[in-house]
Amino acid sequence: QKEVEQNSGPLSVPEGAIASLNCTYSDRGSQSFFWYRQYSGKSPELIMFIYSNGDKEDGRFTAQLNKASQYVSLLIRDSQPSDSATYLCASLTDSWGKLQFGAGTQVVVTP
Amino acid sequence: ETGVTQTPRHLVMGMTNKKSLKCEQHLGHNAMYWYKQSAKKPLELMFVYNFKEQTENNSVPSRFSPECPNSSHLFLHLHTLQPEDSALYLCASSQERGRVNTEAFFGQGTRLTVV
């Protein structure tokens, strides 16, 4: 049973447009949520995390959390070709620091 | 240079070999993790160590054996692996397990191929 689900993509986004990535989770006990970016052949790097309902903005990125709907999203404004990567959603599921990852959404920003 | 360093970056081994993966973190963190990343699959948590104590073994086969001699070093000992164990093995560290803002920093990974 998948605990964190994402559309695999690829999500094709024109340069300058908004990329919208979605993530759902099954464990209602999840405490917080993380978005990681992973370039091909590289390790994941954290973009941002969120643990309160609502929106959280950091530069061109906005994370949205709706615990009632068990839904997390990431918006990338003014998408750039350098944003082309796989975006991983992760939930912190327990006090052991266990991050449960989704399979990732591939984003392709086209010039 | 990343705060989490893994060696080797690439490893090819036969099914009868014994090898070890090494991870070192320079961030002063007290929790370290091993993840496995196979193609088209989610990152899978394998082991968690907090203050050198193993706190989770996520149903990992015994052919994978972790070792954490101190809070800065983590090893993954491999023996009699199978071809399906070929994957990217990622080490991560965080300041403290369980906090809501527990951010995990990843190493560059070891690309393992079992032949």
Interface residues (C-beta under 8 A of the other chain):
Chain A: K2 V4 S8 Q31 S32 F34 K42 S43 P44 E45 L46 F49 Y51 L88 A90 L92 D94 S95 W96 G97 K98 L99 Q100 F101 G102 A103 G104
Chain B: T2 A31 Y33 Y35 K40 K41 P42 L43 E44 L45 V48 N50 T55 E56 N58 L90 S94 E96 R97 G98 V100 N101 T102 E103 A104 F105 F106 G107 Q108 G109
